[in-house]
Amino acid sequence: MTLYIVATPIGNLDDITLRAIETLKQVDLIAAEDTRHSGLLLQHLGIKAKLFALHDHNEQERSALLVEKLLAGESIALISDAGTPLINDPGYHLVKMCRENGIQVVPIPGACAAITALSASGLPSDRFSYEGFLPAKSGARREKLTELAHEPRTLIFYESTHRLLDSINDMQLIFGSEREIVLAKELTKTWETIVSFTIAQLIEWLNEDKNRLKGEFVLIVAGERAKKSEISLDAIKTLQILQKELPLKKAAAITADIYGLKKNQLYQLGLTLDSQSN
């Protein structure tokens, strides 16, 4: 009575793990997003198994049937077309229902396009936000990007061939031309490509050759970086002079107006200067 969440290759079939192969051989049933697609993988691995279709359009209704089979003592593996199930693929309702019914859920880790791309991107990976596919319509897409415009974490998106340029153009509009971006295409496949640009440079690169628009894409976008507001020596000297004649709060406000700085930042500096002079 166990549901196994089994990751499968995202391109190179040799990326399947030994544990995944053994699990797929031993289970009573394999729930697959596309049984024809998964049938080819199983044939390659020499695995003869009973396949059960579980996809976006039937998951909620068919999950109940799979739970019945699990409660009857069967073991089931859940796989998607490629990569780790549930990451932008079906499986959420099934896993949730299994947990609600006390059925053991065991993950069999492996390939995931988002993590694979992030690991090779050269962008910060200590904190990131996986956003999946952006909305298909431009208005909703721009609204979503606007929500993320000031996000400091690295952003991960999936995108299709047909919407790639539209999405990147919207990113340029919302994030600006100079934001760093990495495009990872056809990961682990023969024509794997990973390139790093600013958003403006990536748009130019894609337009140079329409073949570059074909494939499966992961976009890794740098988070917004905090702008350092440095206080010049002239501003510090001005603040010190004004402090001798005015209350600190007023001196900080006048200095802020002169140099275009933040009043609170200058006020805190004034407190530091006072403590150092005493």
N, C-alpha and C positions, 0 to 999 in steps of 0.2 A: 504494500500500500504506500507507494512512493511516487511523487512526481519529480522527474529530473529535468532541470532547465539546462539544455545542452547547447553550448556555443559551437557553431560550425564555421568553416573558412569564409572569408570575405572575398577571396580571389584564388590564391594559391591553395590547391587542395591538400598539399603537404602540411598545411598549418593546423589540420585537425589533430587534437591531442589523443594520446593513447587511451586516456581515461574516457574520453568521449566515444571512441570506437568501441571499447568494451561495454560501455553503458548501452549504446545503441544496439549492440548484439544481444544483450541480455533482457531488455524490457519486452513486455507483452505487446505494446502498442507505441507507435510514434505519431504524435500530433504534429502536423507540418502545415506551414503557411500555404505552400503550393506543392501538392503531392507529386506532380510531374517533375518539377525542378528538384525536389529533394530525392525523388526516385533515382535520378542520375547520380547524385552523390552517394547514395547507399549502394548503387550498382558498382560504382568505382571502388568502394570500400569492401565489396563482397558481402554485404549485409542483406539478408532477406528478412524483411519485417513487414508487419501489417501497418499500413499508413492510414491516418485519419485526418481529414481536412479541417483545419482550424484557422480561420482568417478574420480580417476586420469585419466582414459582413455577417458572419455567423457565430462569432465567438461567444456572445452572451448566452445564446440559446444552446449551443453545443457544449459549453463548459459544464452544464449540469449533467449531461450524459457522461462526460469524462469523469466527473466526480463520482457518479454512481459506479463506474467501472473500478475506480480506485478504492472506494469503500468496500467493493466486493473482493478486493485482494489483488487486483492487477497492478502492475508497475507500468508507468507511462513516461516517455521522454517527449519533451516539447522542444521543437527546433523551428527556426525561421529560415527564410530563403538564404540568409547569409549573416554571420556575426552572432551576437548575443541576443537571444529572445527578449522581448519586452522593451529593448532600446529602440524606440520608434517602430516596433513590430508588435504583433498581437501577443497576448498572454496575460495581461494584467488581470482581467476578470477571472481567468482560470486560477491563477495563483492566489488571488484574494479569496475565492470560493474554497480552495483547498485549505487555506489557513483557518477559515471560519469553521471548517468541518474536521479540524484536527488531523489533517493529512500531512505527512512529512514532505517538505519541499527541499530538494537538494540541488544546489547549483553546480554545474560542471563548467568551470571557466574556460575562456578561450578568446578568440578574436573579437574585436569590437572596432569598427572603423573610426569612431570618434577618438578613442584612446590611442589607437595606432597613429592617427594623424597628429594628435597633440604631442605624442612622444618625440616626433621628428620635426616639429614646427620651429623650435628655437624660441618660442614665446613662453612666458611664465606658465608653469604647470602646477605650482603649489596650490593655486586657487583658480577654479574655472567654473563656467556655467554652461551646461549642455542645453541648447535651445531647439534641437531637432530641425524640422523644416519650417521656414517662415511661411506666413499666409500667402496664398496664391494671388490674391487681389492686391494691387499696389497700395490702395488706401489703408487696408488692414496691415499690410507689411510695413509701411512707413510708421504707422502707429506703434507697432511692436518694436521697431528699431528705435523709435523715440524713447520708449520706456527703458531701453538698454543703453542709451547714449552716454550716460554718466556711470555706467557699471565699471568698477575698477578691475573686475576679474576677467581673465581671458574668456572669450565667447566662442562656442563651437556650434556650427550650423551644418546641416545637410542641405544639398540643393540638387535639383534635377537639371538635365541638359537644357530644357526649354525655358527655364526661368533663371538660369545662372546670371546672365548679364543684367537682367532687370533687377535682380536682388542686389547685385554689387553696385549698380548705379544708384539704387536707393540708399545703400550703405554710404556711398560717397556724399549723397545729399544730407544725410543725417549725422554721420560720424565725421565727415570732412575728408578731403583728398589725401591727407598725409597720414591717416591712421594705418598702422602696420597690419598686413593681412597675409595669410599663408593659404594657398590653394593646394589641396592634395587630391589627386585624380587617379582613379583606377588602382587603388591601393592593393599591393601584393600581386598584382597582375603583370603581364609582360610589359605593358606600356605605362607602368607606374610613373607618376610625375608629381614632384613636390616643389613648389616655387614660392619665394618670399618677395613681396613688393609692398609699396604703399598702395592704397586702394586705387588711386589714379593710375599708377603704373600697371597694376593688374588689368584694369580695363583696356589700356592701350595694348598690353601683351595679348590679351584674348582676341582683340579685334584684328591683330596682325595675321591670324591664321584661324579660320573658322573651325578647323579640325580640333582646335584646343577647347572648343565648346562641347565636344562629344565625350560622354563617359559618365561616371558616377563621382560626385564631388563632396569633399568635406572642406568647409571654410573655417579657418581659425583666425579670429580677429582679436587684436590686442585690446585690452580694457583701457578705459580712459586713464591717463596718467595725471596725477595731481601736478598742477603748475606751481613751481617754486616761486615764491614772492620774496626776492632778495632785497634787503634794505641796503642802499648804497651808503658809503662813508659820508657823503654830503648830507643825506637825510639824517644820519645819526648825529652829525655835528649841529644841524639845524634844531633837532629835538633837544639836544643838550643846552643850546643857547636859550631856547624858548622856556625850558624848564626853570631857568634861573629867574625868569620874570613872571611866569604864569603857572597856575595849577597844572599838574601833569595831564589831566584829562583834556584841558584846553590846548596845551602844547602838542599833544598827540594828534588832536583833530586838525590843527593848523598844518602840521607837518604832513599829515595824510593827504590834505587837499593839495599841497604844493607838489608832492611827489607821486600822487596817485596810488597810495598805499592804504592798507586797512588800519583804521583807528585802533582797533583792539590789539593788533600786532605791535603797533608803536607804543601803546599804553603798557603792554607787558614788557617791552624792551626798556621803557622808562623806569619801570619798577626794578628791573635787573641792574640798570645803570646806577640807580639810587642806592641799592644794596651794596654795590661794589665800591661806591665812593664813601660809604660810612665805615 
